[in-house]
Amino acid sequence: GKLIVGDETTAVSDTLHISGSIDTGKTECDIDTNYPIPVVVKSADRATVVIENAVLNGAYSIAPEAGKTIENLIFRNCKINGVWLGYPDKIKNITYDGCTFNQDGLDFENFYTANAFPVWYKINGNVGLTKNITFTNNTFNTNRGIHIESRESDVNLTIENNTFNMQKSSASNDVEEKVAAVQLVNTFNGAVNIKNNEMTSGYQFIIEYNGVAFNGSYVVENNDIATGIIVQGPKDW
């Protein structure tokens, strides 16, 4: 099934605002096989879509209608209880600003053995349009944070001024060493900036997954990481 939101009568490049509550009812999924519920945005081609002051529950992917693209997808001041994931190949710029993420791995026990990041994107450099993914001023009260896999893409990733309050979930198959704020995978050809964040609890701030490569700039600075947390390095499990 799928959910359809929005208004396709908006003019090209107009801004579409979406608020309220969206609940897919799906709590078990896999980014590659058992897909999340697709949220299809009805708008004109190249529109800016702002999801603002909304409550979002469940496991989602998000995309425009067939044959269209989204210029800017902005989540602003939302309460996100679940996971947003997928291949955002038809979305150029994605921003999360001022959102609160709440997630407990118990609901996602069959999702990558409790490896359910609230945001999990795979960016395909050879076919995708995605150029910028930005996280600013968000709070993560979760057992995972942000997972970005760049498959030889030029995507620019910015993670700034966020707070990560991380702890192992109640899922029976969760692993302490996976309690991380950021996980970076594969090959980044664009700029990666991770600055001015705070991590109060958890195991590791940044997991630089085995073999990850940064062919563009990679800057990690001015982050306030609590004592005992590994700041950055390969996976530790």
Disulfide bonds with the S-S distance in Angstrom:
none
